[in-house]
Amino acid sequence: MSSAKSGFSNHQQEFKGGDFINQEYQVIREIGDGAYGKAYLVYHDKTKKWFALKVEKKAEDAQLQHQMNVIAQNEIDFLGGIQHDHIISYKGSFPLSKDQRNRKCLLIEYADKNDLHTRLEEQIAAQRAFTEEECLTWFTQACMGLKAVHSAHKIHRDIKLSNILIMSQNFLNSDTKNEELIRRGGLIYKHGIAKLSDFGTVTVNNAQEKTMEVGTMLYWAPERYSANYDKSSDIWSMGVALYLLLSNNRPPFMIKYFKQGLLMKAPLLPINREVGMAISSDCWNLIKMMLQKDPSKRPTIRKVLKTPIIKRIVDNVQATK
């Protein structure tokens, strides 16, 4: 995408391996490139720790830069005010030094096993598929994080596989909290810890005005094509994420439904049943509940976690605490 269309500067390779950000955090490599910022794996020599550091992108005009400032501050405010085992941990924030655009930097824990979208692409390239157990375990952990978001009366609005991060059991410099979590969790965390991330677009659930244009269209609930939606739209997005994991990235609906707002207009939304692997009837029924077109018929996140196939995993997690 050219900078003329994107609104971002051509000079996006600000930091490369070996560079220092604010003379304190040494860049190892770039690990993410989002709509509003880039993420880097950095090393902090003073504490001997590794972190992920998100830096706002440089916009070509002041209005777009202001919008990105607001999004960055939104994420800082949210993560700074919440702590949960399945939400990425906030480690600090600070302005980018010598930057005239007031860009912000967000320091969070580093997820060494990447995100679920990347993990899924690796599986597909290797002609493998995740087991239902793996998918449901990650899904359940992410849902536990989403419950904390909804309990704070917020909507995530950008739930997708690339925003569910995985941390391993033996990351060389993992947070003590995560090491303890894995130790208590035993087999529950044998596939790693799943954590929700990317909270720049989080908003209040009962806000009168909500923008339609945030998030990723593949994960949009039908009502997202208007500005009239609530936290049940996150349930839909989580259902899509689970379906994609189980189907080796095949979408739950025919592509035509994602074009021209057909998800909203079509009276019925037939879910593709030909997934890439066999799944249990309980799992299939959960997906169907979450992908109800009528948001009032979708389960709340609390009800999802009480679904027998999911509650079994939740109970095992809670039994270790």
C-alpha positions, 0 to 999 in steps of 0.5 A, spaced: 500 500 500 502 506 498 503 512 503 498 516 499 493 511 500 494 509 507 496 516 510 502 513 513 509 516 512 514 512 507 519 511 512 516 506 516 523 502 517 525 507 523 528 501 527 532 495 525 536 490 529 541 493 534 537 500 534 535 503 541 529 506 542 529 511 548 536 509 549 534 504 553 530 498 549 535 494 544 531 492 538 532 485 536 527 484 531 520 487 528 515 482 530 508 485 528 506 490 523 498 493 525 494 498 522 496 503 527 503 501 530 509 496 529 511 491 535 518 490 536 522 484 540 526 488 545 531 487 550 532 491 557 539 490 559 538 494 566 533 488 568 535 483 563 528 482 560 525 481 554 519 485 552 514 487 546 514 494 545 509 497 540 510 504 537 505 508 533 506 509 526 508 516 523 502 519 519 503 524 514 498 529 517 496 531 524 489 529 524 491 522 522 496 522 527 492 525 533 487 519 531 493 514 532 495 518 539 488 516 541 488 509 540 495 508 543 492 512 549 486 508 549 490 501 549 495 504 555 489 506 559 485 499 559 491 495 560 494 499 565 487 498 569 486 491 568 490 484 570 488 477 568 492 471 567 489 471 559 490 478 558 497 480 555 500 484 561 502 491 561 509 493 563 509 500 562 508 506 557 512 512 555 513 518 549 518 516 544 524 520 545 525 526 540 519 525 536 515 531 534 508 528 533 507 526 541 507 518 539 507 513 544 510 507 546 507 501 549 511 496 553 508 489 554 510 482 555 513 478 550 509 472 547 514 467 544 510 462 541 507 468 536 499 469 535 494 464 533 494 466 526 501 465 525 501 458 528 495 456 524 499 458 517 505 454 520 500 448 521 497 449 514 504 450 510 506 443 514 499 440 512 497 439 519 491 441 523 490 443 530 486 438 534 480 439 537 483 439 544 488 444 542 483 449 539 478 449 545 484 450 550 486 456 547 479 458 545 477 457 553 483 461 555 481 467 550 474 467 553 476 467 560 480 474 558 474 476 554 470 475 560 474 480 564 473 485 558 466 484 558 466 485 566 469 491 565 463 494 561 468 494 555 467 491 548 474 489 545 471 490 537 477 487 534 478 479 536 481 475 531 486 470 531 492 474 530 490 478 537 490 471 541 498 471 543 501 464 546 506 464 551 510 457 552 512 454 558 519 455 558 520 461 555 527 463 557 526 469 561 518 469 562 514 473 567 515 469 574 507 470 574 507 466 568 511 461 570 507 460 576 501 460 572 504 454 568 506 450 574 499 450 577 496 449 570 500 442 569 497 439 563 492 445 561 497 449 559 501 444 555 500 448 549 502 454 552 498 460 555 493 464 550 492 471 552 488 477 549 492 483 546 491 489 542 486 493 546 487 500 542 479 499 539 476 497 546 470 501 548 465 502 553 459 497 552 453 502 552 457 508 548 452 511 544 456 512 538 460 507 535 464 507 529 463 501 524 470 501 521 474 498 526 476 491 527 477 486 521 471 484 516 472 477 516 470 477 524 465 482 524 458 480 526 452 482 522 450 488 526 457 491 525 455 493 518 451 499 522 454 502 528 448 499 533 452 493 536 454 491 543 459 486 546 455 480 543 459 482 537 465 480 541 462 473 541 461 472 534 468 474 533 470 469 538 466 464 534 469 465 528 476 465 531 474 458 533 471 456 527 477 458 523 482 454 528 478 448 527 477 448 519 484 450 517 482 457 516 476 456 511 471 462 513 464 460 516 460 463 511 461 463 503 465 469 501 459 473 498 456 474 505 462 478 507 461 483 501 456 489 500 453 487 507 450 481 506 451 478 513 446 483 515 441 483 509 441 475 508 435 472 512 439 466 513 446 465 514 448 457 513 455 455 516 459 451 512 459 444 515 465 442 511 471 443 516 478 441 515 477 436 521 472 432 524 469 435 530 465 433 536 457 435 536 458 439 542 463 443 539 459 444 533 453 446 537 457 451 541 459 454 534 452 455 532 450 458 538 455 463 537 454 465 530 447 466 531 445 472 526 440 475 532 445 478 537 440 477 542 440 469 541 447 469 542 450 466 549 454 471 553 461 470 555 459 467 562 454 462 558 460 460 553 464 459 559 459 454 562 457 450 556 459 443 558 465 442 553 468 449 555 466 448 563 470 442 563 476 446 561 475 452 566 474 447 572 481 444 570 484 451 570 480 453 576 482 447 580 489 449 580 489 456 583 
